Amino acid sequence: MIGSEIINYWITFARKKILEEWFLFQGFNVKKSISVFLFFFFFAPLIFAQQSNSAITDFNQEDSIVIASEPDYPPYCIVDENGNADGFSVELFKAAAEAAGLQVGIKIGVWNRIKNDLAEGQIDALPLVGRTPEREGVFDFTMPYLSLHGAVFVRKGTTGINSFEDLKGKEIAVMEGDNAEEFVRREKISVKIFTTSTYEEAFRNLANGQYDAVITQRITGVKLIEELELRTLEPLKFQIPQFRQDFCFAVQEGNSQLLNRLNEGLSIVIANGTYDEIKAKWLGPDDDSLVAPYNLAKILLFILIPLVAVFVASWIIFLRKEVKKRTRILKEEISKHKNTLQELRQQQTIAKSNEAQIRLLLNSTAEGFYAIDTNGNCTLINQSALEMLGFSTKNEVLGKNMHDLIHHTKPDGTEYTKDDCLILKAFQAGRGTYSDMEMLWREDGTGFPAEYFSYPIRQNEAITGLVVTFRDITDRKKAQSELLQLKNDLEVKVSERTAELEDKIQKLNKSQKAMLYMVEDLNNITKELKEQRRLLEYSNNELEAFTYSVSHDLRAPLRAINGFSSFLAEDYADKLDDEGKRFIQTIRANADKMDTLISDLLNLSRVSRADLKHSDVDMKATATEIFEETATEDEKSSFELTIHPMPEVKCDQRLIRQVWQNLIGNALKYSSKSDIKKIEIGTTESENNNDYVYYVKDHGAGFDPKYVDKIFGVFQRLHKEDEFEGTGVGLAISKRIIFRHGGKVWAEGEVGKGAAFYFTLPKT
C-alpha cells in the first residue's frame, strides 16, 4: 500500500512537471525533442499503465458532453462559413475528448453567457479559459496547453502610450467577463474601463474613435484586425508581463471525473504529436531558437531523474496489468463467439419487426407512395396512394403498369407517352425528377392535379426500380389561380391609382403657384409688421416716459395735499369743528388711495416691461412663505391652511411671488367675514400633461359667476369698497404675469360659498 502511494505520488508529480516545462518552453525545437522523448519513453507508459483497467471499464462506450465556444476569438474560437464552431482550442478539445472516449456537442454563444452557463452547470466544459485567481473559485482547470502575454491595441498615430505605465487614466476597453477585464480591474490599470459583449465590438468601436486602447491577447487582436479589415489599428510593441495568460480547458468546480478524463486526453494528444499538428495549423510553425542550458538542466533535475526511478517499477506494473487485460479479452472473445448464433437469430426477428414498422409508417403518411420495377409495374403502394387513386385494395394495383393504370396526362389534356413520361425518364437520367404539371386519373375516371417526386432505386450500382411520391395539389392550383386573378385586379387598381396621382400632381402644381402668390403677400405683411413693431417700440418709449411722469410729477401734488392737510389737522385743530376735521381726514384718505392707485398702475406697467429671469422655484415653500408674510397673527390662528405638495417649476421667482401674494391676500381678505376660514392651495396637471395647474381655494364671500369675465380687468371690483378694501388692480397684475410666462388664469366662484383661482405654468 505504501509503495503504491509513493508510485502514484511520483506519477502525479512527474506528469505535472513535464507538462509545465513542456508549455514553459513552448515554441522551441529542443523542447520538442526533449519533452516528446520523455513523454513517449517515460510518461506515456505511466499513463497507460495507470489506466489499463479503467480504459476498459470507463471508455468501453463513449460518453456525451456539451461544451460552448465563442464566435469571434480568433484563432482559438471562431465560427466557420457553415456556422460551425472551429479554431485551435475547439479542435484541440475535440482531439482530447476523442482520445478520452468522449462525444462532444458544441453550442455557440458570447463569452459572458457561456461562462455563466458553465458555472450554473448548463454545459459541461469550455475549451478556452484563461486561468486567473478570480476564476479558480468557480471552475476547475486542466493543465495549461498555451501560455501567452497580452498586448495593447491602439489606433495608428496614437501618441502618449509608450509603456505599461502610460495606460493610467486612459480609456481602456475589454470584453465583459474576459480575463483581460479581471486583470485590468485587479491591477487597477485605469479608472476608465469599458466592457463590450465581444472583442469584435471593442475593435470596431476603437476604430470609430471610442476608447484609447483595447487590451487582449496579441494573436486574437491581430486576427480580428485582418478579418474585420480595420487597417487603422495596430498592436503596440511593448508587452504586458503582468498579464500572462495560461489557457486551459475548464469544467465546473468539483467535476473531478470529467477533469481527469480531459487531462488524460490532453496528455495523449500531446504525446502522439496531434497537439503539434493542430498548433501548426492554426498558429504557424514554432521558433527554431534553442533552450537555455539552465532550463535544460532544470528539466533533467526535476523530471528525468525521478522518472527513471519510477519507470522501472511502473513498467513491471504495466506488464502485469497487460497480461491480465489480454487474458480477460480472450475470455470475453470466447463468450462473444458463443453468443453469436443467438444474436443472429435475434437480428432476424428484429428485421421482421422493422419491416412491419416500415410498412406501418408508409401507410401512415399523408402522401401517396408507390414503387415500380424497370418495366413500370407496381411492386409496393401505401394506403394514402390507394385512397387518392380511388382503389379499394392493393391487389387492384400490385403487378400492374402504373403508367397505364392512372392515365396521367399533360395540362393541355394530351396523354404522356412512355417516351416523354417524366417518371420513366428517371430511369434514363439515373437521378430524381420532379413535376407539378401532371393530371392523375382515379379509378372512377375523375382527375386531379398532382405534384410528383421520383427517385431511382439502386442495388449494386444498378437501377432496379423507382420510388414515387405524389400529392393532390388541387387546393394549391386553386390558390394560384386566385392569386393570378388578384394580381390582375391589383394591376388595374394600380393603373387607376396612377391616373389619380397624376391628376393630383397637376392640382399640386397649381397649388404651388398659389403658394408663390401667398409668399409674396406674406412678404408684404412682414414689411407691415415691421412698421407696426417700430411704432410699438415708439409707443413703449412714450409709455416709459409717461410712467416716469406718473411716478414723479403726479405724486408731487398728492404729497403736497397730504402734507398741508396734515398741517391743518395738527396746527389748526382747535379752530376746526368736527365737520372740518372730517373733511381733512377724507382729503387725506383719498390722497392715500390715489397714491395706492398710482403705485398699482406703475406695478402693472413694470410687469409688462420687466425682463423674465427664470430659475427653479419651490412653489410650496413660496406659497407658505407668502402666507406667513401676509397673514396677521389673528389670521394665522383663525385660518386653516392646507398646502398640498407642489412640483418645482422654472419661472421668474420675483413675479410669481407677486401672484401668490395677490391670490393668498384676496383669500384672506374675502374670507375674513365668513364662518368657515379655510384656504386650500395645491396643483394638478393639465389635460395635455404639458402644464402644471396651481389653485387657491377659499370659503369666503365668493362672486357672481356671470361677472367672471370682468374679474381680471383693471379697476374691476365685484364688491363695494366699504365691504372689502382694494383698488382692483391685483388680479390684472397677476393675469399679465402668468400670460408672460406662457400660462393662463381663470376663476370659479359662487356668492357666499367661496371662490377658486387657477393659473397654469408650462412644465418646461
LOFIMAR-251302 format. One record per residue (C-alpha): residue number from 0; residue in one letter; x, y, z. Coordinates in steps of 0.5 Angstrom, whole numbers. Example, Ala and Ser with C-alpha at 12.3 -4.5 7.8 and 13.67 -1.06 7.14 Angstrom:
REM residues 2
   num   residuo      px      py      pz
     0         a      25      -9      16
     1         s      27      -2      14
END
This chain:
REM residues 764
   num   residuo      px      py      pz
     0         m       0       0       0
     1         i       6       5       2
     2         g       9       3      -5
     3         s       3       4      -9
     4         e       2      11      -6
     5         i       9      13      -7
     6         i       9      11     -14
     7         n       2      15     -15
     8         y       5      21     -12
     9         w      11      21     -17
    10         i       7      19     -23
    11         t       3      26     -21
    12         f       9      30     -19
    13         a      12      28     -26
    14         r       6      29     -30
    15         k       6      36     -27
    16         k      13      38     -28
    17         i      14      35     -35
    18         l       7      39     -38
    19         e       9      45     -34
    20         e      16      45     -37
    21         w      13      43     -44
    22         f       9      49     -44
    23         l      14      54     -41
    24         f      19      52     -47
    25         q      13      52     -52
    26         g      16      54     -59
    27         f      23      51     -58
    28         n      25      46     -62
    29         v      30      43     -57
    30         k      24      43     -52
    31         k      20      38     -57
    32         s      26      33     -58
    33         i      27      33     -50
    34         s      19      33     -48
    35         v      17      28     -53
    36         f      22      24     -52
    37         l      21      24     -44
    38         f      13      23     -46
    39         f      14      17     -50
    40         f      19      13     -46
    41         f      17      15     -39
    42         f      11      19     -38
    43         a       6      15     -43
    44         p       8       8     -40
    45         l       6      11     -33
    46         i      -1      14     -36
    47         f      -2       7     -40
    48         a       0       3     -34
    49         q      -5       7     -29
    50         q     -11       7     -34
    51         s     -10       0     -37
    52         n     -16      -3     -33
    53         s     -20       4     -33
    54         a     -20       4     -40
    55         i     -24      -2     -41
    56         t     -29       0     -36
    57         d     -29       7     -37
    58         f     -28       8     -44
    59         n     -31       2     -47
    60         q     -37       6     -49
    61         e     -37      14     -51
    62         d     -40      19     -46
    63         s     -43      25     -49
    64         i     -42      32     -46
    65         v     -44      39     -48
    66         i     -39      45     -49
    67         a     -39      52     -51
    68         s     -35      56     -56
    69         e     -34      64     -57
    70         p     -36      66     -64
    71         d     -30      71     -65
    72         y     -24      70     -61
    73         p     -19      68     -67
    74         p     -15      64     -68
    75         y     -18      60     -62
    76         c     -25      60     -62
    77         i     -29      62     -69
    78         v     -35      60     -73
    79         d     -33      58     -80
    80         e     -37      59     -86
    81         n     -42      54     -85
    82         g     -44      56     -78
    83         n     -40      51     -74
    84         a     -35      52     -68
    85         d     -28      52     -70
    86         g     -21      54     -68
    87         f     -15      52     -65
    88         s     -18      51     -58
    89         v     -24      48     -61
    90         e     -20      43     -65
    91         l     -15      41     -59
    92         f     -21      40     -55
    93         k     -25      35     -60
    94         a     -18      31     -60
    95         a     -17      31     -53
    96         a     -24      29     -52
    97         e     -24      23     -57
    98         a     -17      21     -54
    99         a     -21      20     -47
   100         g     -27      17     -51
   101         l     -32      23     -50
   102         q     -37      25     -55
   103         v     -38      33     -56
   104         g     -43      37     -57
   105         i     -42      44     -58
   106         k     -46      51     -58
   107         i     -44      58     -59
   108         g     -45      64     -55
   109         v     -42      70     -53
   110         w     -37      69     -47
   111         n     -40      72     -41
   112         r     -46      68     -43
   113         i     -43      61     -44
   114         k     -38      63     -38
   115         n     -44      63     -33
   116         d     -47      57     -37
   117         l     -41      53     -34
   118         a     -42      56     -27
   119         e     -49      54     -27
   120         g     -48      47     -30
   121         q     -52      48     -36
   122         i     -46      46     -40
   123         d     -40      41     -38
   124         a     -34      45     -40
   125         l     -30      50     -44
   126         p     -25      50     -49
   127         l     -21      56     -48
   128         v     -21      59     -41
   129         g     -15      64     -38
   130         r     -13      61     -31
   131         t     -14      67     -26
   132         p     -15      68     -19
   133         e     -22      70     -20
   134         r     -24      64     -24
   135         e     -20      59     -19
   136         g     -26      59     -14
   137         v     -31      58     -19
   138         f     -28      53     -24
   139         d     -23      47     -24
   140         f     -18      47     -30
   141         t     -14      42     -33
   142         m      -6      43     -35
   143         p      -5      49     -39
   144         y      -4      48     -46
   145         l      -2      55     -48
   146         s       1      61     -45
   147         l       2      68     -48
   148         h       2      75     -46
   149         g      -3      80     -47
   150         a      -2      86     -52
   151         v      -5      94     -52
   152         f      -8      96     -59
   153         v      -9     103     -61
   154         r     -11     107     -67
   155         k      -5     108     -72
   156         g      -1     115     -70
   157         t      -3     115     -63
   158         t       2     118     -58
   159         g       3     118     -51
   160         i       2     111     -50
   161         n      10     108     -50
   162         s      10     104     -44
   163         f       5     100     -39
   164         e       5     106     -34
   165         d       2     110     -39
   166         l      -4     107     -39
   167         k      -6     110     -33
   168         g     -12     115     -34
   169         k     -13     112     -41
   170         e     -20     110     -43
   171         i     -19     102     -44
   172         a     -24      97     -47
   173         v     -24      90     -45
   174         m     -29      84     -47
   175         e     -34      83     -41
   176         g     -32      77     -37
   177         d     -25      76     -40
   178         n     -19      75     -36
   179         a     -17      82     -39
   180         e     -22      85     -35
   181         e     -21      81     -29
   182         f     -13      83     -30
   183         v     -14      91     -31
   184         r     -19      91     -25
   185         r     -15      87     -21
   186         e      -9      91     -22
   187         k     -13      98     -22
   188         i     -10     100     -29
   189         s     -14     106     -30
   190         v     -21     108     -27
   191         k     -24     109     -34
   192         i     -25     102     -36
   193         f     -31     100     -41
   194         t     -33      93     -43
   195         t     -36      90     -49
   196         s     -40      84     -51
   197         t     -35      81     -56
   198         y     -28      84     -58
   199         e     -30      85     -65
   200         e     -35      90     -62
   201         a     -29      93     -58
   202         f     -24      94     -64
   203         r     -30      97     -68
   204         n     -31     102     -63
   205         l     -24     103     -62
   206         a     -23     104     -70
   207         n     -29     109     -70
   208         g     -26     114     -65
   209         q     -28     111     -58
   210         y     -23     109     -52
   211         d     -16     110     -52
   212         a     -14     103     -52
   213         v     -16      95     -52
   214         i     -13      90     -48
   215         t     -13      83     -51
   216         q      -8      77     -53
   217         r      -4      79     -59
   218         i      -6      74     -64
   219         t     -13      75     -62
   220         g     -13      82     -64
   221         v      -8      81     -70
   222         k     -13      76     -73
   223         l     -19      81     -71
   224         i     -16      87     -75
   225         e     -14      82     -81
   226         e     -21      79     -81
   227         l     -25      86     -80
   228         e     -20      90     -85
   229         l     -19      95     -79
   230         r     -13      98     -82
   231         t     -13     104     -78
   232         l     -11      99     -72
   233         e      -4      96     -69
   234         p      -1      93     -63
   235         l       4      97     -59
   236         k      11      94     -59
   237         f      12      93     -51
   238         q       9      87     -48
   239         i       5      87     -41
   240         p       9      82     -37
   241         q       4      82     -31
   242         f      -2      80     -36
   243         r       1      73     -37
   244         q      -5      68     -40
   245         d      -5      61     -38
   246         f     -10      58     -43
   247         c     -13      51     -40
   248         f     -20      47     -41
   249         a     -25      49     -35
   250         v     -30      45     -32
   251         q     -35      46     -27
   252         e     -32      46     -20
   253         g     -32      39     -17
   254         n     -33      36     -23
   255         s     -26      32     -22
   256         q     -28      26     -26
   257         l     -29      30     -33
   258         l     -23      34     -31
   259         n     -19      27     -30
   260         r     -21      25     -37
   261         l     -20      31     -40
   262         n     -13      32     -37
   263         e     -11      24     -40
   264         g     -14      26     -47
   265         l     -10      32     -47
   266         s      -4      28     -45
   267         i      -5      23     -50
   268         v      -5      28     -56
   269         i       1      32     -53
   270         a       5      25     -53
   271         n       2      23     -60
   272         g       4      29     -64
   273         t      -3      31     -65
   274         y      -2      38     -61
   275         d       4      40     -65
   276         e       0      39     -72
   277         i      -6      43     -69
   278         k      -2      48     -67
   279         a       2      49     -73
   280         k      -5      49     -77
   281         w      -7      55     -73
   282         l      -1      59     -70
   283         g       4      57     -75
   284         p      11      54     -74
   285         d      15      55     -68
   286         d      21      59     -67
   287         d      28      55     -68
   288         s      32      58     -62
   289         l      35      54     -57
   290         v      33      52     -50
   291         a      38      56     -45
   292         p      43      51     -41
   293         y      40      53     -35
   294         n      33      51     -37
   295         l      35      44     -40
   296         a      39      43     -33
   297         k      32      44     -30
   298         i      28      39     -34
   299         l      34      34     -32
   300         l      34      35     -25
   301         f      26      36     -24
   302         i      24      31     -29
   303         l      29      26     -32
   304         i      32      23     -25
   305         p      25      22     -22
   306         l      22      19     -28
   307         v      28      14     -29
   308         a      27      11     -22
   309         v      19      11     -23
   310         f      20       8     -30
   311         v      23       1     -27
   312         a      17       0     -22
   313         s      12       3     -27
   314         w      14      -2     -33
   315         i      13      -8     -28
   316         i       6      -6     -26
   317         f       4      -4     -33
   318         l       7     -11     -36
   319         r       3     -15     -30
   320         k      -4     -11     -32
   321         e      -3     -12     -39
   322         v      -2     -20     -38
   323         k      -9     -19     -34
   324         k     -12     -15     -39
   325         r     -10     -20     -45
   326         t     -13     -26     -41
   327         r     -19     -22     -40
   328         i     -20     -20     -47
   329         l     -19     -27     -49
   330         k     -24     -30     -44
   331         e     -29     -24     -47
   332         e     -28     -26     -54
   333         i     -30     -34     -53
   334         s     -36     -31     -49
   335         k     -38     -27     -55
   336         h     -37     -33     -60
   337         k     -42     -37     -56
   338         n     -47     -31     -56
   339         t     -46     -30     -64
   340         l     -51     -35     -66
   341         q     -56     -33     -61
   342         e     -55     -25     -63
   343         l     -56     -27     -71
   344         r     -63     -30     -69
   345         q     -65     -24     -65
   346         q     -63     -20     -71
   347         q     -67     -24     -76
   348         t     -73     -23     -71
   349         i     -71     -15     -71
   350         a     -71     -15     -78
   351         k     -78     -18     -79
   352         s     -81     -13     -74
   353         n     -77      -7     -77
   354         e     -80      -9     -84
   355         a     -87      -9     -81
   356         q     -86      -2     -77
   357         i     -83       1     -84
   358         r     -90      -1     -87
   359         l     -94       2     -82
   360         l     -90       8     -83
   361         l     -91       8     -90
   362         n     -99       7     -89
   363         s     -99      13     -84
   364         t     -96      18     -88
   365         a    -101      23     -92
   366         e     -97      23     -98
   367         g     -98      18    -104
   368         f     -92      13    -104
   369         y     -91       7    -109
   370         a     -85       3    -112
   371         i     -84       0    -119
   372         d     -80      -4    -123
   373         t     -76      -3    -129
   374         n     -82      -5    -133
   375         g     -86       0    -130
   376         n     -90      -5    -126
   377         c     -92      -3    -118
   378         t     -88      -7    -113
   379         l     -91      -3    -107
   380         i     -96       2    -105
   381         n     -98       5     -99
   382         q    -106       7     -96
   383         s    -106      14     -98
   384         a    -104      13    -105
   385         l    -110       8    -106
   386         e    -115      13    -103
   387         m    -112      18    -107
   388         l    -113      14    -114
   389         g    -119      11    -111
   390         f    -117       4    -111
   391         s    -120      -1    -105
   392         t    -115      -6    -104
   393         k    -107      -7    -106
   394         n    -109     -13    -111
   395         e    -112      -8    -116
   396         v    -105      -4    -117
   397         l     -99      -9    -115
   398         g     -96     -12    -121
   399         k    -100      -7    -126
   400         n     -97      -2    -130
   401         m     -97       5    -127
   402         h     -97       9    -133
   403         d    -103       5    -136
   404         l    -107       5    -129
   405         i    -107      12    -127
   406         h    -107      15    -134
   407         h    -103      21    -133
   408         t    -104      27    -138
   409         k    -101      34    -139
   410         p    -104      40    -137
   411         d    -107      41    -144
   412         g    -110      34    -144
   413         t    -106      30    -148
   414         e    -103      24    -145
   415         y     -96      23    -144
   416         t     -93      17    -148
   417         k     -88      13    -145
   418         d     -82      16    -149
   419         d     -84      23    -145
   420         c     -86      21    -139
   421         l     -82      24    -133
   422         i     -83      18    -128
   423         l     -80      14    -133
   424         k     -74      19    -135
   425         a     -72      18    -128
   426         f     -69      11    -131
   427         q     -65      14    -136
   428         a     -62      20    -132
   429         g     -61      16    -126
   430         r     -63      21    -122
   431         g     -69      24    -118
   432         t     -74      28    -122
   433         y     -80      33    -120
   434         s     -86      36    -124
   435         d     -92      39    -121
   436         m     -95      40    -128
   437         e     -99      33    -129
   438         m    -106      30    -128
   439         l    -107      24    -125
   440         w    -114      20    -126
   441         r    -117      16    -121
   442         e    -120       9    -122
   443         d    -127      12    -123
   444         g    -125      17    -129
   445         t    -124      23    -125
   446         g    -118      27    -125
   447         f    -114      32    -120
   448         p    -107      36    -121
   449         a    -101      32    -118
   450         e     -94      34    -115
   451         y     -89      28    -117
   452         f     -82      26    -114
   453         s     -79      20    -117
   454         y     -72      17    -114
   455         p     -68      11    -117
   456         i     -67       5    -113
   457         r     -60       3    -113
   458         q     -57      -4    -112
   459         n     -50      -6    -113
   460         e     -49       1    -117
   461         a     -55      -2    -122
   462         i     -62       2    -122
   463         t     -67      -4    -120
   464         g     -73       1    -120
   465         l     -76       7    -118
   466         v     -80      10    -112
   467         v     -85      15    -113
   468         t     -89      20    -108
   469         f     -94      25    -110
   470         r    -100      29    -107
   471         d    -106      32    -109
   472         i    -105      40    -111
   473         t    -112      42    -113
   474         d    -112      47    -107
   475         r    -106      50    -109
   476         k    -107      51    -116
   477         k    -114      54    -114
   478         a    -110      59    -109
   479         q    -105      60    -115
   480         s    -111      62    -120
   481         e    -114      66    -115
   482         l    -107      70    -113
   483         l    -106      71    -121
   484         q    -113      74    -121
   485         l    -112      78    -115
   486         k    -105      80    -119
   487         n    -109      82    -125
   488         d    -114      86    -121
   489         l    -108      90    -117
   490         e    -105      92    -124
   491         v    -112      95    -126
   492         k    -112      99    -119
   493         v    -105     101    -119
   494         s    -107     104    -126
   495         e    -113     107    -124
   496         r    -109     110    -118
   497         t    -103     112    -122
   498         a    -108     116    -126
   499         e    -111     119    -120
   500         l    -104     121    -117
   501         e    -102     125    -124
   502         d    -109     129    -123
   503         k    -107     131    -116
   504         i    -100     132    -119
   505         q    -103     137    -123
   506         k    -107     140    -118
   507         l    -101     141    -113
   508         n     -97     145    -119
   509         k    -103     150    -119
   510         s    -103     150    -111
   511         q     -95     151    -112
   512         k     -97     157    -116
   513         a    -102     160    -111
   514         m     -97     159    -105
   515         l     -92     163    -109
   516         y     -97     169    -109
   517         m     -98     168    -102
   518         v     -91     168    -100
   519         e     -91     175    -104
   520         d     -97     177    -100
   521         l     -93     175     -93
   522         n     -87     179     -95
   523         n     -92     185     -96
   524         i     -95     183     -89
   525         t     -88     182     -86
   526         k     -86     189     -88
   527         e     -92     192     -85
   528         l     -91     188     -79
   529         k     -84     191     -78
   530         e     -87     198     -79
   531         q     -92     196     -73
   532         r     -86     194     -69
   533         r     -83     200     -70
   534         l     -89     204     -68
   535         l     -90     200     -62
   536         e     -83     201     -60
   537         y     -84     208     -60
   538         s     -91     207     -56
   539         n     -87     204     -51
   540         n     -82     209     -50
   541         e     -88     214     -50
   542         l     -91     210     -44
   543         e     -84     209     -41
   544         a     -84     217     -41
   545         f     -91     217     -38
   546         t     -89     212     -33
   547         y     -84     217     -30
   548         s     -88     223     -31
   549         v     -94     219     -26
   550         s     -88     217     -22
   551         h     -85     223     -20
   552         d     -90     229     -23
   553         l     -97     226     -21
   554         r     -94     224     -14
   555         a     -92     231     -12
   556         p     -99     234     -12
   557         l    -101     229      -7
   558         r     -95     229      -3
   559         a     -97     237      -2
   560         i    -104     235      -1
   561         n    -103     230       4
   562         g     -97     235       8
   563         f    -102     241       8
   564         s    -108     237      10
   565         s    -103     234      16
   566         f    -101     241      18
   567         l    -109     243      18
   568         a    -110     238      23
   569         e    -105     239      27
   570         d    -104     246      28
   571         y    -111     249      27
   572         a    -114     243      31
   573         d    -117     248      36
   574         k    -120     252      31
   575         l    -124     247      27
   576         d    -130     244      29
   577         d    -132     236      28
   578         e    -134     237      21
   579         g    -128     241      19
   580         k    -124     235      22
   581         r    -128     230      18
   582         f    -126     234      11
   583         i    -119     234      13
   584         q    -119     226      14
   585         t    -123     225       8
   586         i    -118     229       4
   587         r    -112     225       7
   588         a    -115     218       6
   589         n    -117     220      -2
   590         a    -110     222      -3
   591         d    -107     216       0
   592         k    -112     212      -4
   593         m    -110     216     -10
   594         d    -102     214      -8
   595         t    -104     207      -8
   596         l    -108     207     -15
   597         i    -101     210     -18
   598         s     -97     205     -15
   599         d    -101     199     -17
   600         l    -101     203     -24
   601         l     -94     203     -24
   602         n     -93     196     -22
   603         l     -98     194     -28
   604         s     -93     198     -32
   605         r     -87     195     -30
   606         v     -90     188     -30
   607         s     -91     189     -38
   608         r     -84     191     -39
   609         a     -80     187     -34
   610         d     -75     182     -36
   611         l     -76     175     -34
   612         k     -71     171     -30
   613         h     -72     164     -30
   614         s     -70     160     -24
   615         d     -72     153     -21
   616         v     -78     156     -16
   617         d     -80     151     -10
   618         m     -88     153     -10
   619         k     -90     150      -4
   620         a     -84     154       0
   621         t     -86     160      -4
   622         a     -94     160      -2
   623         t     -92     158       5
   624         e     -87     164       6
   625         i     -92     169       3
   626         f     -98     167       8
   627         e     -93     168      14
   628         e     -91     175      11
   629         t     -99     177       9
   630         a    -103     174      15
   631         t    -103     177      21
   632         e    -102     174      28
   633         d    -110     173      29
   634         e    -111     171      22
   635         k    -106     165      23
   636         s    -109     163      29
   637         s    -116     163      26
   638         f    -115     160      19
   639         e    -114     153      17
   640         l    -109     153      12
   641         t    -108     147       7
   642         i    -102     147       2
   643         h    -101     140      -2
   644         p     -94     138      -5
   645         m     -93     142     -11
   646         p     -87     141     -16
   647         e     -82     146     -17
   648         v     -82     150     -24
   649         k     -78     154     -28
   650         c     -80     162     -27
   651         d     -79     169     -25
   652         q     -79     168     -17
   653         r     -80     175     -16
   654         l     -86     176     -21
   655         i     -89     169     -18
   656         r     -89     171     -11
   657         q     -93     177     -13
   658         v     -98     173     -16
   659         w     -98     168     -10
   660         q     -99     175      -5
   661         n    -105     177      -9
   662         l    -108     171      -9
   663         i    -107     169      -2
   664         g    -108     176       0
   665         n    -115     176      -3
   666         a    -117     169       0
   667         l    -115     172       7
   668         k    -119     179       6
   669         y    -125     176       3
   670         s    -126     170       8
   671         s    -125     175      14
   672         k    -132     176      15
   673         s    -134     168      14
   674         d    -135     163      19
   675         i    -131     158      15
   676         k    -124     161      15
   677         k    -120     155      11
   678         i    -115     156       5
   679         e    -113     150       1
   680         i    -107     151      -4
   681         g    -105     146      -9
   682         t    -103     143     -16
   683         t    -106     139     -22
   684         e    -104     137     -29
   685         s    -107     140     -35
   686         e    -111     135     -40
   687         n    -105     135     -45
   688         n    -100     134     -39
   689         n     -96     140     -41
   690         d     -97     145     -36
   691         y     -98     145     -28
   692         v    -105     148     -26
   693         y    -104     151     -19
   694         y    -110     154     -15
   695         v    -112     158      -9
   696         k    -119     156      -6
   697         d    -123     159       0
   698         h    -130     159       3
   699         g    -131     167       3
   700         a    -135     172       0
   701         g    -135     169      -7
   702         f    -137     172     -13
   703         d    -143     172     -18
   704         p    -141     167     -24
   705         k    -144     172     -29
   706         y    -138     177     -28
   707         v    -133     172     -28
   708         d    -130     176     -35
   709         k    -129     182     -31
   710         i    -125     180     -25
   711         f    -118     180     -28
   712         g    -120     187     -31
   713         v    -116     194     -29
   714         f    -120     197     -23
   715         q    -126     192     -24
   716         r    -129     191     -17
   717         l    -134     186     -15
   718         h    -135     188      -8
   719         k    -137     195      -5
   720         e    -131     199      -2
   721         d    -134     199       4
   722         e    -134     192       5
   723         f    -127     190       2
   724         e    -122     195       1
   725         g    -117     195      -5
   726         t    -116     198     -12
   727         g    -118     192     -17
   728         v    -111     192     -20
   729         g    -108     186     -16
   730         l    -111     181     -21
   731         a    -110     185     -27
   732         i    -103     185     -25
   733         s    -103     177     -24
   734         k    -106     176     -30
   735         r    -100     179     -34
   736         i     -95     176     -30
   737         i     -98     169     -32
   738         f     -99     171     -39
   739         r     -92     173     -40
   740         h     -90     166     -37
   741         g     -94     163     -43
   742         g    -100     161     -38
   743         k    -107     163     -37
   744         v    -111     165     -31
   745         w    -119     164     -29
   746         a    -123     164     -23
   747         e    -129     160     -21
   748         g    -134     162     -15
   749         e    -141     163     -12
   750         v    -144     168      -8
   751         g    -143     167       0
   752         k    -139     160      -2
   753         g    -132     162      -3
   754         a    -128     163     -10
   755         a    -122     159     -13
   756         f    -117     162     -17
   757         y    -113     158     -22
   758         f    -106     159     -26
   759         t    -102     155     -31
   760         l     -95     155     -32
   761         p     -91     150     -37
   762         k     -87     144     -35
   763         t     -81     146     -39
END
